[in-house]
Amino acid sequence: MSADSKSLSGVPKWDGKQATAGMYISKLEALLEYHDSGDAIDRSAMANCPTKSEYDQLGTVDTNDIQKAMLYRQNKRACAIIVLGQTSDHGLAIIAKTKTSDHPHGLAHEFVETMKRKNKPKDTSAEIEMEAELHGVKFQSANDYYNDIVAVTSRFEVTKSDTELIKIMSTKVQSTVFADKILMHLDNTNPDDLEQLCNEISKIQRLARTTGKTNRDNGGKETNLASAEGGGGSGGGGKFKGICGHCNKKCGYMRKDCPLRKQGNGGSGGSGGGGNDKTCSHCNKKGHESKDCWKLHPEKIPQWIKDKMNNRSTEAAGAGVEVMLSQVEVDETQDFWEACP
């Protein structure tokens, strides 16, 4: 089938915006190849393209004349495809500047060169700009990340290897599973492939969503099943995700609402057996007796609170329990505010 008989359906469109220029140029180049007109956007090949007057005088027997006539018709066809694809005046203005009396239809290769120079830069500024945009892409869904990266690189004529793109991605993932997958890919002797790596990570993400397993991929936030930390333990329905100050477990409730405390059962908090209406004779605070007072008996402080005090008050280590307690940051989400000081 000759190029002239091929349908012009699916002509790529351009709205005159820089953001869409990269995709338009790629589609235009592909369509011209499909229509056997790829030489029309090749400057070296077009050096043999005749002018209109020369074309009119070409013969139909000489091989050299036939090749020149073919170049002229390819350029004519390419220019027609370019004009049909413009939805704004920007592209029309560019092709119009290439028209002369020698080439009344314009020159397709000059159009593409101008488009790339204006909309797909490849200078040092373009390298810096693309680098900044690549680092600005957020990693959540691996497939979406790949598409966003391709969208950025398509707007520039600057070349970025898959290895470089993967190294940029490695600075964004929060999951150790994904980090390990990236390192294994980079250490592999085969050529690095960003698309393949994103497909592999995407499989893990889909599996995590299906099974409800913990997966650190949403901006570094951990996603779990609703029942993983919300309402387990003795509470059976509470929504508190921290450690209960009474039973020292993730029971689903804060200390004041802990079912064990209301039932009068013992716990490892500061209340010493659920005596929430008693007042300590040592520190004069309600909720425990002097025999369970942490100030009087620091050895009774639960280990999880000791660890918290040590982590947040390293400079006060060894200065006494009361000093360390005074420096512990009050955190209601951990139910520490109701614990005995």
Secondary structure as GFF3:
##gff-version 3
##sequence-region A 1 341
A	DSSP	three_ten_helix	3	5	.	.	.	ID=ss1
A	DSSP	alpha_helix	18	34	.	.	.	ID=ss2
A	DSSP	three_ten_helix	38	41	.	.	.	ID=ss3
A	DSSP	three_ten_helix	45	48	.	.	.	ID=ss4
A	DSSP	alpha_helix	52	56	.	.	.	ID=ss5
A	DSSP	alpha_helix	63	84	.	.	.	ID=ss6
A	DSSP	alpha_helix	89	96	.	.	.	ID=ss7
A	DSSP	alpha_helix	108	119	.	.	.	ID=ss8
A	DSSP	alpha_helix	124	136	.	.	.	ID=ss9
A	DSSP	alpha_helix	142	153	.	.	.	ID=ss10
A	DSSP	alpha_helix	162	170	.	.	.	ID=ss11
A	DSSP	alpha_helix	176	187	.	.	.	ID=ss12
A	DSSP	alpha_helix	194	211	.	.	.	ID=ss13
A	DSSP	beta_strand	215	218	.	.	.	ID=ss14
A	DSSP	beta_strand	221	223	.	.	.	ID=ss15
A	DSSP	three_ten_helix	255	257	.	.	.	ID=ss16
A	DSSP	alpha_helix	259	262	.	.	.	ID=ss17
A	DSSP	three_ten_helix	290	292	.	.	.	ID=ss18
A	DSSP	three_ten_helix	298	300	.	.	.	ID=ss19
A	DSSP	alpha_helix	303	312	.	.	.	ID=ss20
A	DSSP	three_ten_helix	314	316	.	.	.	ID=ss21
A	DSSP	alpha_helix	321	327	.	.	.	ID=ss22
A	DSSP	three_ten_helix	332	334	.	.	.	ID=ss23
A	DSSP	three_ten_helix	336	338	.	.	.	ID=ss24
###
